[in-house]
Amino acid sequence: MSRVQQPDDVSSASKPSDGHFWARELPYLAILILTVGGVAYGAMTRRPLVAYWEIVALASCGVGILAGWSKAADKDERVRLIWTQVLHWGAFLAAMNLVFLPSVQAVADADSTSLIVLLLLALGTFVAGVHTTSWRMGLNGIFMGLCVPAVAWLDQSALFVALLAVMMAVVAGGVLWVRLRL
């Protein structure tokens, strides 16, 4: 009888309800959306968003603590988790603020600054995932890191992407027009 109940227990545990899934994934998605949105906004406005990136770093610190909290066995491990995350993200903030120094901004344009901050945030997020043994946090960092060359390519080939989008819209409009005529 325990053999019959065991697979049911495993299947019910591996199929969380949608509410639990989204509640568990929401912090990681929020950090990812804030990061990509900040890079896009910074590229559009062509000005540094220092306060915005500081808020994203603080939110990432909170998510890192949240990710490792359940794995910390006792109070000492939780205090250690908090201190390591605070120091980790403090180092990120220091490095990011170096990027926003006027002497660095004199040689870096808004696009390269956005890419540098995204790369720093990707590295910080991945390392926070390693420290907290959170595969979600680490995967978030990897995805952010892969966004760096993607954003650079999109920035360099904006005209090509726009022409491709127009061509696709014309073809889709033509197909739709033919289908409606038949």
N, C-alpha and C positions, 0 to 999 in steps of 0.2 A: 504494500500500500504506500510505503514511503517513496518507492520508485515512481509511482504514478504522480504523487504530489510534488516530487522534486522538480520534474520538468515544468509543471505548471507554475511553481514558485519562481523558477529561473525565467520563464517567459514573461511572467507578469512583472518581474523586476527589470527585465531588459526592455520593456515597453512602457516607459513612463508616460503619463498623460501629457497632453499638449501643453497644459499650463505649467507643469513642472519643467518640461523641456525648455520653454521660452524663458522661464524665470532663471534657470541655470545658465542659459546662453546669453541672456540680455546684457550683462555687464561687458562681455567680450565683444559683442556686436556693437554696443554703444561706443566703446573705445575705438573700434575699427571705423565706424561711421564718423566719429569726431575727427579722427586722423585724416581720412580721405577728404572729408569736407573742408578741413582746415587747409590742406594742401591746395585744393581747388580754389577756395576763396582767396588764399594768399597769391595764387597765380593770376587770378582775375584782377585783384585790387593792386597788385604790384607794390605792396607795402608789408613790412614785417608785422607779425601778429604775436608779439611777445607774451602778452597777458593770456591770450587764447591758449598758446602752447604750454604755459605754466599750469593752466587749469586742466588741460589734457594730461599733463604729467602727474598732477595730484590725483586725478581720477584713476590713472593707471596704477598709481601707488595703492590706492584703495582697493582696486580690483585684484592686485597682486596679494594684498593682505587677505582679502576674501578668498582667493584661490587656495592659499596655504593654510587658512585657519582650521579647516576640518582635519587636516593632516597633522596639526600640532597636537601632541598628546597631553601636554600639561601647560601650566602657566609660564614656566621658564621658556619653553619652546615658542609659545605665542609672543612673549616679550622679545625673544630673539628674532622671530619672524617680522615683527613690527619694526625693530631697529634695522634689520638688514634691508627691508624694503624702503624705509625712510632714507637710509644712507645711499642705497642704490639709485633711487629717483632723485635724491639731492645731487648726486654726481651728474645725472642726466641734465638736471636744471642748470648746473654750473657749466657744463659743456654747451648746452643750448644758448645760454646767455653769452658765452664767448663768441658764438656765431653771430649774434646780434650786436656785437660791439661796433661802433662807428668805423674803426679801422678795418674790420673785416667786411662790413657793408660797403666800404669804398671800392673793394675789388670784387665783390660778389653781387650779382643782380638778384632780383626777387625770385626768379625761377630756380636759380642754383641754391639760394637760401632755403626755399621750400623743400627742395630735394635733400639738402643736408639735414634739415630738421626731421624729415621723414625717415631718413636713414638712421639718424640717432635714435629716434623713437622706435624704429623697428628693432635695432640692436638692444635697446633698453627693455623692450617688451619680451624679446626672445630670452634674454638673460634672466629677466624676472621669472619667466616660465621655468627655466632651468632651476633657479634657486627655490621656487615654491613647488617644484615637481608637478606643474600644471601643464599638461599637454595642450590644453586650449590656449593658454597664454603664449606658449612657445609657438604654436601654429599661427596665432595672430601675428606674432613678430615675423615669422617667415613670410606670411602673406603681405605684411607691410613692406618687407624688404623686396619682395617681388614687384611691388607697386612702384618702386623707385625707377627701374628701367622702363616700365610701362608708361609712367607719367612723362619721363624724358622723351620717349618715342612719340607719344601723343603731342607733346609740346613742339617737337621738331617737325612733325608731319601733320599739323593742324589743317593745312590747306588740303592735303591728300584725304584726310578723314572727312572733311567737309564735302569735298567733291564726291567721295564714295557714298556718303549719306544722301546727297542730292540724287545721284544715279540710282540708288536703291529706292528712293521715294518715287522717282519717275517710273521705274520699272513696276513697282507695286501699284502705282496709280494706273499705269497702262493695263496691267493684269486685271485690276478691279474694274476698270472701264470696259474691257472686253467681256468680262464675266457678267456685268450688269446688262450689256447690250444683247447677250445671248439669252 
